[in-house]
Amino acid sequence: MKKLFYIDYPQEHIEGQMHRYRCVHCKEETTTINGRLEGHLSSCEYRIKLEGAGYESEESASTNKLVSHDTDDFD
Ligand SMILES: [Zn+2]
């Protein structure tokens, strides 16, 4: 299960910063998160909740594809 963009997390305005918002839970900026689940800290409540619900981050999805099969070479 995978979403294209993870933008439904609670955000708060950064005090004194025009047009800048961050995740309520991990305090990462929206520009840092950039709609990616792995943009949140691994300790982020939102990220943990979605990962617990079976959503994949881009990181783990690409890691799965990197699993390669080693071949045994005989002389
Ligand atoms: Zn977060």
N, CA, C, O and the ligand as a Tripos MOL2 file, in Angstrom:
@<TRIPOS>MOLECULE
protein
  301   299    76     0     0
PROTEIN
NO_CHARGES

@<TRIPOS>ATOM
      1 N           0.8540   -1.1940    0.0000 N.3       1 MET1
      2 CA          0.0000    0.0000    0.0000 C.3       1 MET1
      3 C           0.8910    1.2450    0.0000 C.2       1 MET1
      4 O           1.8350    1.3530    0.7830 O.2       1 MET1
      5 N           0.5720    2.1700   -0.8850 N.am      2 LYS2
      6 CA          1.4660    3.3130   -1.0220 C.3       2 LYS2
      7 C           0.6970    4.5190   -1.5200 C.2       2 LYS2
      8 O          -0.1500    4.3980   -2.4050 O.2       2 LYS2
      9 N           0.9790    5.6580   -0.9670 N.am      3 LYS3
     10 CA          0.3850    6.9020   -1.4420 C.3       3 LYS3
     11 C           1.4170    7.6290   -2.2780 C.2       3 LYS3
     12 O           2.6200    7.4630   -2.0750 O.2       3 LYS3
     13 N           0.9480    8.4340   -3.2170 N.am      4 LEU4
     14 CA          1.8740    9.2310   -4.0100 C.3       4 LEU4
     15 C           2.4650   10.3460   -3.1730 C.2       4 LEU4
     16 O           3.6690   10.6000   -3.2020 O.2       4 LEU4
     17 N           1.5840   11.0140   -2.4180 N.am      5 PHE5
     18 CA          2.0510   12.1080   -1.5760 C.3       5 PHE5
     19 C           1.4570   11.9890   -0.1890 C.2       5 PHE5
     20 O           0.2780   11.6730   -0.0250 O.2       5 PHE5
     21 N           2.2760   12.2420    0.7940 N.am      6 TYR6
     22 CA          1.8210   12.2120    2.1770 C.3       6 TYR6
     23 C           1.7170   13.6560    2.6780 C.2       6 TYR6
     24 O           2.6620   14.2270    3.2220 O.2       6 TYR6
     25 N           0.5420   14.2060    2.4710 N.am      7 ILE7
     26 CA          0.3790   15.6270    2.8170 C.3       7 ILE7
     27 C          -0.7490   15.8400    3.8140 C.2       7 ILE7
     28 O          -1.1200   16.9800    4.0960 O.2       7 ILE7
     29 N          -1.2970   14.7540    4.3510 N.am      8 ASP8
     30 CA         -2.4280   14.8930    5.2680 C.3       8 ASP8
     31 C          -1.9940   14.8560    6.7290 C.2       8 ASP8
     32 O          -2.7630   14.4740    7.6110 O.2       8 ASP8
     33 N          -0.7550   15.2580    6.9660 N.am      9 TYR9
     34 CA         -0.2810   15.3170    8.3460 C.3       9 TYR9
     35 C          -0.5970   16.6940    8.9470 C.2       9 TYR9
     36 O          -0.6930   17.6830    8.2200 O.2       9 TYR9
     37 N          -0.7560   16.7520   10.2660 N.am     10 PRO10
     38 CA         -1.0530   18.0320   10.9070 C.3      10 PRO10
     39 C           0.1360   18.9810   10.8140 C.2      10 PRO10
     40 O           1.2690   18.6070   11.1150 O.2      10 PRO10
     41 N          -0.1370   20.2060   10.3960 N.am     11 GLN11
     42 CA          0.9340   21.1940   10.2360 C.3      11 GLN11
     43 C           0.6930   22.3910   11.1300 C.2      11 GLN11
     44 O          -0.4380   22.6900   11.5100 O.2      11 GLN11
     45 N           1.7760   23.0660   11.4570 N.am     12 GLU12
     46 CA          1.6710   24.2950   12.2340 C.3      12 GLU12
     47 C           2.5530   25.3630   11.5950 C.2      12 GLU12
     48 O           3.5720   25.0700   10.9700 O.2      12 GLU12
     49 N           2.1290   26.5980   11.7710 N.am     13 HIS13
     50 CA          2.8720   27.7210   11.2050 C.3      13 HIS13
     51 C           4.1400   27.9680   12.0100 C.2      13 HIS13
     52 O           4.1120   27.9310   13.2410 O.2      13 HIS13
     53 N           5.2440   28.2160   11.3290 N.am     14 ILE14
     54 CA          6.4850   28.5310   12.0300 C.3      14 ILE14
     55 C           6.4530   30.0040   12.4120 C.2      14 ILE14
     56 O           6.3440   30.8800   11.5540 O.2      14 ILE14
     57 N           6.5480   30.2550   13.6820 N.am     15 GLU15
     58 CA          6.4470   31.6120   14.2140 C.3      15 GLU15
     59 C           7.4560   32.5430   13.5540 C.2      15 GLU15
     60 O           8.6510   32.2510   13.5080 O.2      15 GLU15
     61 N           6.9660   33.6560   13.0510 N.am     16 GLY16
     62 CA          7.8540   34.6690   12.4850 C.3      16 GLY16
     63 C           8.3680   34.3400   11.0980 C.2      16 GLY16
     64 O           9.1400   35.1070   10.5230 O.2      16 GLY16
     65 N           7.9430   33.1890   10.5470 N.am     17 GLN17
     66 CA          8.4120   32.7900    9.2150 C.3      17 GLN17
     67 C           7.2270   32.8130    8.2480 C.2      17 GLN17
     68 O           6.3030   32.0070    8.3660 O.2      17 GLN17
     69 N           7.2620   33.7180    7.3180 N.am     18 MET18
     70 CA          6.1770   33.8400    6.3540 C.3      18 MET18
     71 C           6.0820   32.6020    5.4700 C.2      18 MET18
     72 O           7.0820   32.1310    4.9280 O.2      18 MET18
     73 N           4.8690   32.0860    5.3330 N.am     19 HIS19
     74 CA          4.5960   30.9770    4.4190 C.3      19 HIS19
     75 C           5.4170   29.7260    4.7200 C.2      19 HIS19
     76 O           5.6730   28.9270    3.8190 O.2      19 HIS19
     77 N           5.8300   29.5470    5.9610 N.am     20 ARG20
     78 CA          6.5940   28.3400    6.2890 C.3      20 ARG20
     79 C           5.8440   27.5490    7.3460 C.2      20 ARG20
     80 O           5.4140   28.0770    8.3710 O.2      20 ARG20
     81 N           5.7050   26.2650    7.0570 N.am     21 TYR21
     82 CA          4.9500   25.3890    7.9480 C.3      21 TYR21
     83 C           5.7720   24.1480    8.2580 C.2      21 TYR21
     84 O           6.6820   23.7780    7.5160 O.2      21 TYR21
     85 N           5.4280   23.5190    9.3730 N.am     22 ARG22
     86 CA          6.1570   22.3040    9.7460 C.3      22 ARG22
     87 C           5.1840   21.2790   10.3160 C.2      22 ARG22
     88 O           4.0540   21.6000   10.6870 O.2      22 ARG22
     89 N           5.6560   20.0410   10.3740 N.am     23 CYS23
     90 CA          4.8560   18.9660   10.9350 C.3      23 CYS23
     91 C           4.7050   19.1850   12.4370 C.2      23 CYS23
     92 O           5.6800   19.4740   13.1310 O.2      23 CYS23
     93 N           3.4920   19.0460   12.9270 N.am     24 VAL24
     94 CA          3.2270   19.2520   14.3530 C.3      24 VAL24
     95 C           4.0280   18.2650   15.1990 C.2      24 VAL24
     96 O           4.4690   18.5970   16.3000 O.2      24 VAL24
     97 N           4.2120   17.0640   14.6860 N.am     25 HIS25
     98 CA          4.8330   16.0030   15.4810 C.3      25 HIS25
     99 C           6.3550   16.0680   15.4750 C.2      25 HIS25
    100 O           6.9670   16.1510   16.5400 O.2      25 HIS25
    101 N           6.9810   16.0330   14.3000 N.am     26 CYS26
    102 CA          8.4420   15.9280   14.2570 C.3      26 CYS26
    103 C           9.1190   17.2590   13.9770 C.2      26 CYS26
    104 O          10.3470   17.3500   14.0080 O.2      26 CYS26
    105 N           8.3100   18.3200   13.6970 N.am     27 LYS27
    106 CA          8.8150   19.6860   13.4960 C.3      27 LYS27
    107 C           9.6810   19.8290   12.2450 C.2      27 LYS27
    108 O          10.4190   20.8040   12.1040 O.2      27 LYS27
    109 N           9.5870   18.8600   11.3440 N.am     28 GLU28
    110 CA         10.2870   18.9990   10.0760 C.3      28 GLU28
    111 C           9.4830   19.9520    9.1970 C.2      28 GLU28
    112 O           8.2520   19.9130    9.2050 O.2      28 GLU28
    113 N          10.1700   20.8070    8.4400 N.am     29 GLU29
    114 CA          9.4850   21.7520    7.5770 C.3      29 GLU29
    115 C           8.8060   21.0420    6.4150 C.2      29 GLU29
    116 O           9.2730   20.0070    5.9410 O.2      29 GLU29
    117 N           7.6920   21.6190    5.9650 N.am     30 THR30
    118 CA          6.9560   21.0110    4.8500 C.3      30 THR30
    119 C           7.8270   20.9230    3.6000 C.2      30 THR30
    120 O           7.6750   20.0060    2.7930 O.2      30 THR30
    121 N           8.7490   21.8910    3.4470 N.am     31 THR31
    122 CA          9.6370   21.8690    2.2810 C.3      31 THR31
    123 C          10.6710   20.7580    2.4020 C.2      31 THR31
    124 O          11.1910   20.2690    1.3990 O.2      31 THR31
    125 N          10.9640   20.3650    3.6340 N.am     32 THR32
    126 CA         11.8940   19.2540    3.8680 C.3      32 THR32
    127 C          11.1780   17.9270    3.6520 C.2      32 THR32
    128 O          11.7150   17.0040    3.0390 O.2      32 THR32
    129 N           9.9640   17.8520    4.1630 N.am     33 ILE33
    130 CA          9.1630   16.6350    4.0290 C.3      33 ILE33
    131 C           8.7980   16.4020    2.5700 C.2      33 ILE33
    132 O           8.8910   15.2840    2.0610 O.2      33 ILE33
    133 N           8.3850   17.4680    1.9110 N.am     34 ASN34
    134 CA          8.1470   17.4220    0.4650 C.3      34 ASN34
    135 C           7.1820   16.3120    0.0420 C.2      34 ASN34
    136 O           7.3320   15.7210   -1.0270 O.2      34 ASN34
    137 N           6.1980   16.0390    0.8880 N.am     35 GLY35
    138 CA          5.1850   15.0480    0.5320 C.3      35 GLY35
    139 C           5.6320   13.6050    0.6620 C.2      35 GLY35
    140 O           4.9100   12.6890    0.2680 O.2      35 GLY35
    141 N           6.8350   13.3950    1.2190 N.am     36 ARG36
    142 CA          7.3580   12.0340    1.3540 C.3      36 ARG36
    143 C           7.2440   11.5520    2.7990 C.2      36 ARG36
    144 O           7.4700   12.3140    3.7390 O.2      36 ARG36
    145 N           6.9010   10.3170    2.9560 N.am     37 LEU37
    146 CA          6.7690    9.7530    4.3030 C.3      37 LEU37
    147 C           8.1240    9.7360    5.0070 C.2      37 LEU37
    148 O           8.1970    9.9610    6.2150 O.2      37 LEU37
    149 N           9.1870    9.4730    4.2650 N.am     38 GLU38
    150 CA         10.5180    9.4240    4.8660 C.3      38 GLU38
    151 C          11.0730   10.8240    5.1250 C.2      38 GLU38
    152 O          12.1510   10.9780    5.7000 O.2      38 GLU38
    153 N          10.3160   11.8540    4.6890 N.am     39 GLY39
    154 CA         10.7100   13.2250    5.0130 C.3      39 GLY39
    155 C          10.4900   13.5310    6.4800 C.2      39 GLY39
    156 O          11.1020   14.4450    7.0340 O.2      39 GLY39
    157 N           9.6140   12.7620    7.1040 N.am     40 HIS40
    158 CA          9.4000   12.8950    8.5420 C.3      40 HIS40
    159 C          10.4950   12.1290    9.2730 C.2      40 HIS40
    160 O          11.0900   11.1960    8.7340 O.2      40 HIS40
    161 N          10.7450   12.5390   10.5020 N.am     41 LEU41
    162 CA         11.6890   11.7860   11.3180 C.3      41 LEU41
    163 C          11.1130   10.3990   11.5890 C.2      41 LEU41
    164 O           9.8960   10.2130   11.5950 O.2      41 LEU41
    165 N          11.9940    9.4360   11.8120 N.am     42 SER42
    166 CA         11.5330    8.0720   12.0630 C.3      42 SER42
    167 C          10.7770    7.9830   13.3810 C.2      42 SER42
    168 O          10.0700    7.0080   13.6380 O.2      42 SER42
    169 N          10.9300    9.0040   14.2110 N.am     43 SER43
    170 CA         10.2350    9.0360   15.4940 C.3      43 SER43
    171 C           8.9130    9.7890   15.4040 C.2      43 SER43
    172 O           8.2000    9.9290   16.3970 O.2      43 SER43
    173 N           8.5890   10.2770   14.1880 N.am     44 CYS44
    174 CA          7.3750   11.0810   14.0110 C.3      44 CYS44
    175 C           6.1170   10.2280   14.2040 C.2      44 CYS44
    176 O           5.9940    9.1300   13.6620 O.2      44 CYS44
    177 N           5.2040   10.7680   14.9840 N.am     45 GLU45
    178 CA          3.9690   10.0500   15.2970 C.3      45 GLU45
    179 C           3.1660    9.7510   14.0220 C.2      45 GLU45
    180 O           2.5950    8.6710   13.8720 O.2      45 GLU45
    181 N           3.1350   10.7190   13.1230 N.am     46 TYR46
    182 CA          2.3990   10.5610   11.8660 C.3      46 TYR46
    183 C           3.0180    9.4460   11.0090 C.2      46 TYR46
    184 O           2.3120    8.5910   10.4760 O.2      46 TYR46
    185 N           4.3420    9.4770   10.8900 N.am     47 ARG47
    186 CA          5.0520    8.4770   10.0990 C.3      47 ARG47
    187 C           4.8610    7.0750   10.6910 C.2      47 ARG47
    188 O           4.5940    6.1130    9.9710 O.2      47 ARG47
    189 N           5.0040    6.9850   12.0090 N.am     48 ILE48
    190 CA          4.8460    5.7020   12.6940 C.3      48 ILE48
    191 C           3.4370    5.1580   12.4780 C.2      48 ILE48
    192 O           3.2440    3.9610   12.2690 O.2      48 ILE48
    193 N           2.4460    6.0700   12.5340 N.am     49 LYS49
    194 CA          1.0550    5.6670   12.3770 C.3      49 LYS49
    195 C           0.8100    5.1140   10.9750 C.2      49 LYS49
    196 O           0.1750    4.0700   10.8240 O.2      49 LYS49
    197 N           1.3040    5.7990    9.9600 N.am     50 LEU50
    198 CA          1.0890    5.3540    8.5880 C.3      50 LEU50
    199 C           1.8800    4.0950    8.2630 C.2      50 LEU50
    200 O           1.3940    3.2050    7.5650 O.2      50 LEU50
    201 N           3.0990    4.0330    8.7760 N.am     51 GLU51
    202 CA          3.8930    2.8250    8.5390 C.3      51 GLU51
    203 C           3.2520    1.6360    9.2380 C.2      51 GLU51
    204 O           3.2760    0.5110    8.7400 O.2      51 GLU51
    205 N           2.6730    1.9150   10.4190 N.am     52 GLY52
    206 CA          1.9760    0.8650   11.1530 C.3      52 GLY52
    207 C           0.7250    0.4090   10.4310 C.2      52 GLY52
    208 O           0.2860   -0.7310   10.5860 O.2      52 GLY52
    209 N           0.1390    1.3280    9.6220 N.am     53 ALA53
    210 CA         -1.0660    1.0130    8.8660 C.3      53 ALA53
    211 C          -0.7220    0.3070    7.5570 C.2      53 ALA53
    212 O          -1.6160   -0.0740    6.8020 O.2      53 ALA53
    213 N           0.5780    0.1320    7.2860 N.am     54 GLY54
    214 CA          0.9940   -0.6060    6.1100 C.3      54 GLY54
    215 C           1.4440    0.2570    4.9450 C.2      54 GLY54
    216 O           1.7320   -0.2570    3.8640 O.2      54 GLY54
    217 N           1.5080    1.5630    5.1570 N.am     55 TYR55
    218 CA          1.9900    2.4410    4.0930 C.3      55 TYR55
    219 C           3.5010    2.3510    4.0090 C.2      55 TYR55
    220 O           4.1920    2.2460    5.0230 O.2      55 TYR55
    221 N           4.0010    2.3950    2.7860 N.am     56 GLU56
    222 CA          5.4400    2.2940    2.5890 C.3      56 GLU56
    223 C           6.0390    3.6490    2.3030 C.2      56 GLU56
    224 O           5.4230    4.4890    1.6460 O.2      56 GLU56
    225 N           7.2340    3.8550    2.7950 N.am     57 SER57
    226 CA          7.9670    5.0430    2.4120 C.3      57 SER57
    227 C           8.7460    4.7160    1.1440 C.2      57 SER57
    228 O           9.0030    3.5510    0.8410 O.2      57 SER57
    229 N           9.1120    5.7470    0.4170 N.am     58 GLU58
    230 CA          9.8570    5.5640   -0.8250 C.3      58 GLU58
    231 C          11.1490    4.8090   -0.5560 C.2      58 GLU58
    232 O          11.5880    3.9860   -1.3600 O.2      58 GLU58
    233 N          11.7400    5.1010    0.5740 N.am     59 GLU59
    234 CA         13.0020    4.5010    0.9810 C.3      59 GLU59
    235 C          12.9220    2.9720    1.0380 C.2      59 GLU59
    236 O          13.7110    2.2720    0.4030 O.2      59 GLU59
    237 N          11.9590    2.4720    1.8070 N.am     60 SER60
    238 CA         11.8520    1.0330    1.9860 C.3      60 SER60
    239 C          11.3820    0.3560    0.7070 C.2      60 SER60
    240 O          11.7180   -0.8010    0.4550 O.2      60 SER60
    241 N          10.6070    1.0690   -0.1010 N.am     61 ALA61
    242 CA         10.1220    0.5040   -1.3510 C.3      61 ALA61
    243 C          11.2770    0.2680   -2.3120 C.2      61 ALA61
    244 O          11.3270   -0.7570   -2.9920 O.2      61 ALA61
    245 N          12.2140    1.2270   -2.3690 N.am     62 SER62
    246 CA         13.3380    1.0720   -3.2900 C.3      62 SER62
    247 C          14.3560    0.0850   -2.7350 C.2      62 SER62
    248 O          15.0710   -0.5720   -3.4920 O.2      62 SER62
    249 N          14.4170   -0.0130   -1.4200 N.am     63 THR63
    250 CA         15.3340   -0.9620   -0.8080 C.3      63 THR63
    251 C          14.9220   -2.3950   -1.1530 C.2      63 THR63
    252 O          15.7660   -3.2590   -1.3890 O.2      63 THR63
    253 N          13.6280   -2.6220   -1.1770 N.am     64 ASN64
    254 CA         13.1250   -3.9510   -1.5110 C.3      64 ASN64
    255 C          13.5310   -4.3610   -2.9210 C.2      64 ASN64
    256 O          13.8080   -5.5330   -3.1760 O.2      64 ASN64
    257 N          13.5660   -3.3930   -3.8340 N.am     65 LYS65
    258 CA         13.9100   -3.6930   -5.2150 C.3      65 LYS65
    259 C          15.3970   -3.9840   -5.3830 C.2      65 LYS65
    260 O          15.8240   -4.5750   -6.3750 O.2      65 LYS65
    261 N          16.1830   -3.5520   -4.3820 N.am     66 LEU66
    262 CA         17.6230   -3.7130   -4.4960 C.3      66 LEU66
    263 C          18.0890   -5.1040   -4.0860 C.2      66 LEU66
    264 O          19.2670   -5.4340   -4.2190 O.2      66 LEU66
    265 N          17.1740   -5.9070   -3.5940 N.am     67 VAL67
    266 CA         17.5360   -7.2630   -3.2040 C.3      67 VAL67
    267 C          17.9720   -8.0340   -4.4530 C.2      67 VAL67
    268 O          17.1860   -8.2400   -5.3780 O.2      67 VAL67
    269 N          19.2220   -8.4490   -4.4610 N.am     68 SER68
    270 CA         19.7350   -9.1280   -5.6430 C.3      68 SER68
    271 C          20.0630  -10.5840   -5.3200 C.2      68 SER68
    272 O          20.2760  -10.9560   -4.1650 O.2      68 SER68
    273 N          20.0950  -11.3630   -6.3360 N.am     69 HIS69
    274 CA         20.4250  -12.7610   -6.1460 C.3      69 HIS69
    275 C          21.8770  -13.0090   -6.5310 C.2      69 HIS69
    276 O          22.2930  -12.7730   -7.6650 O.2      69 HIS69
    277 N          22.6170  -13.4800   -5.5750 N.am     70 ASP70
    278 CA         24.0070  -13.7970   -5.8650 C.3      70 ASP70
    279 C          24.0910  -15.1280   -6.6000 C.2      70 ASP70
    280 O          23.4350  -16.1040   -6.2370 O.2      70 ASP70
    281 N          24.9010  -15.1370   -7.6240 N.am     71 THR71
    282 CA         25.0720  -16.3700   -8.3650 C.3      71 THR71
    283 C          26.3970  -17.0280   -7.9730 C.2      71 THR71
    284 O          27.4080  -16.3520   -7.7820 O.2      71 THR71
    285 N          26.3750  -18.2990   -7.8630 N.am     72 ASP72
    286 CA         27.5990  -19.0340   -7.5460 C.3      72 ASP72
    287 C          28.3730  -19.3310   -8.8210 C.2      72 ASP72
    288 O          27.8620  -19.9210   -9.7720 O.2      72 ASP72
    289 N          29.6090  -18.9020   -8.8000 N.am     73 ASP73
    290 CA         30.4360  -19.1440   -9.9700 C.3      73 ASP73
    291 C          31.3150  -20.3820   -9.7570 C.2      73 ASP73
    292 O          31.9920  -20.5080   -8.7370 O.2      73 ASP73
    293 N          31.2940  -21.2640  -10.7070 N.am     74 PHE74
    294 CA         32.1370  -22.4530  -10.6350 C.3      74 PHE74
    295 C          33.2950  -22.3400  -11.6000 C.2      74 PHE74
    296 O          33.1280  -21.8740  -12.7270 O.2      74 PHE74
    297 N          34.4840  -22.7690  -11.1570 N.am     75 ASP75
    298 CA         35.6450  -22.7610  -12.0430 C.3      75 ASP75
    299 C          35.7300  -24.0160  -12.8510 C.2      75 ASP75
    300 O          36.6520  -24.1740  -13.6510 O.2      75 ASP75
    301 ZN          6.2640   14.4930   11.0160 Zn       76 ZN76
@<TRIPOS>BOND
     1     1     2 1
     2     2     3 1
     3     3     4 2
     4     3     5 am
     5     5     6 1
     6     6     7 1
     7     7     8 2
     8     7     9 am
     9     9    10 1
    10    10    11 1
    11    11    12 2
    12    11    13 am
    13    13    14 1
    14    14    15 1
    15    15    16 2
    16    15    17 am
    17    17    18 1
    18    18    19 1
    19    19    20 2
    20    19    21 am
    21    21    22 1
    22    22    23 1
    23    23    24 2
    24    23    25 am
    25    25    26 1
    26    26    27 1
    27    27    28 2
    28    27    29 am
    29    29    30 1
    30    30    31 1
    31    31    32 2
    32    31    33 am
    33    33    34 1
    34    34    35 1
    35    35    36 2
    36    35    37 am
    37    37    38 1
    38    38    39 1
    39    39    40 2
    40    39    41 am
    41    41    42 1
    42    42    43 1
    43    43    44 2
    44    43    45 am
    45    45    46 1
    46    46    47 1
    47    47    48 2
    48    47    49 am
    49    49    50 1
    50    50    51 1
    51    51    52 2
    52    51    53 am
    53    53    54 1
    54    54    55 1
    55    55    56 2
    56    55    57 am
    57    57    58 1
    58    58    59 1
    59    59    60 2
    60    59    61 am
    61    61    62 1
    62    62    63 1
    63    63    64 2
    64    63    65 am
    65    65    66 1
    66    66    67 1
    67    67    68 2
    68    67    69 am
    69    69    70 1
    70    70    71 1
    71    71    72 2
    72    71    73 am
    73    73    74 1
    74    74    75 1
    75    75    76 2
    76    75    77 am
    77    77    78 1
    78    78    79 1
    79    79    80 2
    80    79    81 am
    81    81    82 1
    82    82    83 1
    83    83    84 2
    84    83    85 am
    85    85    86 1
    86    86    87 1
    87    87    88 2
    88    87    89 am
    89    89    90 1
    90    90    91 1
    91    91    92 2
    92    91    93 am
    93    93    94 1
    94    94    95 1
    95    95    96 2
    96    95    97 am
    97    97    98 1
    98    98    99 1
    99    99   100 2
   100    99   101 am
   101   101   102 1
   102   102   103 1
   103   103   104 2
   104   103   105 am
   105   105   106 1
   106   106   107 1
   107   107   108 2
   108   107   109 am
   109   109   110 1
   110   110   111 1
   111   111   112 2
   112   111   113 am
   113   113   114 1
   114   114   115 1
   115   115   116 2
   116   115   117 am
   117   117   118 1
   118   118   119 1
   119   119   120 2
   120   119   121 am
   121   121   122 1
   122   122   123 1
   123   123   124 2
   124   123   125 am
   125   125   126 1
   126   126   127 1
   127   127   128 2
   128   127   129 am
   129   129   130 1
   130   130   131 1
   131   131   132 2
   132   131   133 am
   133   133   134 1
   134   134   135 1
   135   135   136 2
   136   135   137 am
   137   137   138 1
   138   138   139 1
   139   139   140 2
   140   139   141 am
   141   141   142 1
   142   142   143 1
   143   143   144 2
   144   143   145 am
   145   145   146 1
   146   146   147 1
   147   147   148 2
   148   147   149 am
   149   149   150 1
   150   150   151 1
   151   151   152 2
   152   151   153 am
   153   153   154 1
   154   154   155 1
   155   155   156 2
   156   155   157 am
   157   157   158 1
   158   158   159 1
   159   159   160 2
   160   159   161 am
   161   161   162 1
   162   162   163 1
   163   163   164 2
   164   163   165 am
   165   165   166 1
   166   166   167 1
   167   167   168 2
   168   167   169 am
   169   169   170 1
   170   170   171 1
   171   171   172 2
   172   171   173 am
   173   173   174 1
   174   174   175 1
   175   175   176 2
   176   175   177 am
   177   177   178 1
   178   178   179 1
   179   179   180 2
   180   179   181 am
   181   181   182 1
   182   182   183 1
   183   183   184 2
   184   183   185 am
   185   185   186 1
   186   186   187 1
   187   187   188 2
   188   187   189 am
   189   189   190 1
   190   190   191 1
   191   191   192 2
   192   191   193 am
   193   193   194 1
   194   194   195 1
   195   195   196 2
   196   195   197 am
   197   197   198 1
   198   198   199 1
   199   199   200 2
   200   199   201 am
   201   201   202 1
   202   202   203 1
   203   203   204 2
   204   203   205 am
   205   205   206 1
   206   206   207 1
   207   207   208 2
   208   207   209 am
   209   209   210 1
   210   210   211 1
   211   211   212 2
   212   211   213 am
   213   213   214 1
   214   214   215 1
   215   215   216 2
   216   215   217 am
   217   217   218 1
   218   218   219 1
   219   219   220 2
   220   219   221 am
   221   221   222 1
   222   222   223 1
   223   223   224 2
   224   223   225 am
   225   225   226 1
   226   226   227 1
   227   227   228 2
   228   227   229 am
   229   229   230 1
   230   230   231 1
   231   231   232 2
   232   231   233 am
   233   233   234 1
   234   234   235 1
   235   235   236 2
   236   235   237 am
   237   237   238 1
   238   238   239 1
   239   239   240 2
   240   239   241 am
   241   241   242 1
   242   242   243 1
   243   243   244 2
   244   243   245 am
   245   245   246 1
   246   246   247 1
   247   247   248 2
   248   247   249 am
   249   249   250 1
   250   250   251 1
   251   251   252 2
   252   251   253 am
   253   253   254 1
   254   254   255 1
   255   255   256 2
   256   255   257 am
   257   257   258 1
   258   258   259 1
   259   259   260 2
   260   259   261 am
   261   261   262 1
   262   262   263 1
   263   263   264 2
   264   263   265 am
   265   265   266 1
   266   266   267 1
   267   267   268 2
   268   267   269 am
   269   269   270 1
   270   270   271 1
   271   271   272 2
   272   271   273 am
   273   273   274 1
   274   274   275 1
   275   275   276 2
   276   275   277 am
   277   277   278 1
   278   278   279 1
   279   279   280 2
   280   279   281 am
   281   281   282 1
   282   282   283 1
   283   283   284 2
   284   283   285 am
   285   285   286 1
   286   286   287 1
   287   287   288 2
   288   287   289 am
   289   289   290 1
   290   290   291 1
   291   291   292 2
   292   291   293 am
   293   293   294 1
   294   294   295 1
   295   295   296 2
   296   295   297 am
   297   297   298 1
   298   298   299 1
   299   299   300 2
@<TRIPOS>SUBSTRUCTURE
     1 MET1         2 RESIDUE 1 A MET
     2 LYS2         6 RESIDUE 1 A LYS
     3 LYS3        10 RESIDUE 1 A LYS
     4 LEU4        14 RESIDUE 1 A LEU
     5 PHE5        18 RESIDUE 1 A PHE
     6 TYR6        22 RESIDUE 1 A TYR
     7 ILE7        26 RESIDUE 1 A ILE
     8 ASP8        30 RESIDUE 1 A ASP
     9 TYR9        34 RESIDUE 1 A TYR
    10 PRO10       38 RESIDUE 1 A PRO
    11 GLN11       42 RESIDUE 1 A GLN
    12 GLU12       46 RESIDUE 1 A GLU
    13 HIS13       50 RESIDUE 1 A HIS
    14 ILE14       54 RESIDUE 1 A ILE
    15 GLU15       58 RESIDUE 1 A GLU
    16 GLY16       62 RESIDUE 1 A GLY
    17 GLN17       66 RESIDUE 1 A GLN
    18 MET18       70 RESIDUE 1 A MET
    19 HIS19       74 RESIDUE 1 A HIS
    20 ARG20       78 RESIDUE 1 A ARG
    21 TYR21       82 RESIDUE 1 A TYR
    22 ARG22       86 RESIDUE 1 A ARG
    23 CYS23       90 RESIDUE 1 A CYS
    24 VAL24       94 RESIDUE 1 A VAL
    25 HIS25       98 RESIDUE 1 A HIS
    26 CYS26      102 RESIDUE 1 A CYS
    27 LYS27      106 RESIDUE 1 A LYS
    28 GLU28      110 RESIDUE 1 A GLU
    29 GLU29      114 RESIDUE 1 A GLU
    30 THR30      118 RESIDUE 1 A THR
    31 THR31      122 RESIDUE 1 A THR
    32 THR32      126 RESIDUE 1 A THR
    33 ILE33      130 RESIDUE 1 A ILE
    34 ASN34      134 RESIDUE 1 A ASN
    35 GLY35      138 RESIDUE 1 A GLY
    36 ARG36      142 RESIDUE 1 A ARG
    37 LEU37      146 RESIDUE 1 A LEU
    38 GLU38      150 RESIDUE 1 A GLU
    39 GLY39      154 RESIDUE 1 A GLY
    40 HIS40      158 RESIDUE 1 A HIS
    41 LEU41      162 RESIDUE 1 A LEU
    42 SER42      166 RESIDUE 1 A SER
    43 SER43      170 RESIDUE 1 A SER
    44 CYS44      174 RESIDUE 1 A CYS
    45 GLU45      178 RESIDUE 1 A GLU
    46 TYR46      182 RESIDUE 1 A TYR
    47 ARG47      186 RESIDUE 1 A ARG
    48 ILE48      190 RESIDUE 1 A ILE
    49 LYS49      194 RESIDUE 1 A LYS
    50 LEU50      198 RESIDUE 1 A LEU
    51 GLU51      202 RESIDUE 1 A GLU
    52 GLY52      206 RESIDUE 1 A GLY
    53 ALA53      210 RESIDUE 1 A ALA
    54 GLY54      214 RESIDUE 1 A GLY
    55 TYR55      218 RESIDUE 1 A TYR
    56 GLU56      222 RESIDUE 1 A GLU
    57 SER57      226 RESIDUE 1 A SER
    58 GLU58      230 RESIDUE 1 A GLU
    59 GLU59      234 RESIDUE 1 A GLU
    60 SER60      238 RESIDUE 1 A SER
    61 ALA61      242 RESIDUE 1 A ALA
    62 SER62      246 RESIDUE 1 A SER
    63 THR63      250 RESIDUE 1 A THR
    64 ASN64      254 RESIDUE 1 A ASN
    65 LYS65      258 RESIDUE 1 A LYS
    66 LEU66      262 RESIDUE 1 A LEU
    67 VAL67      266 RESIDUE 1 A VAL
    68 SER68      270 RESIDUE 1 A SER
    69 HIS69      274 RESIDUE 1 A HIS
    70 ASP70      278 RESIDUE 1 A ASP
    71 THR71      282 RESIDUE 1 A THR
    72 ASP72      286 RESIDUE 1 A ASP
    73 ASP73      290 RESIDUE 1 A ASP
    74 PHE74      294 RESIDUE 1 A PHE
    75 ASP75      298 RESIDUE 1 A ASP
    76 ZN76       301 GROUP 0 **** ****
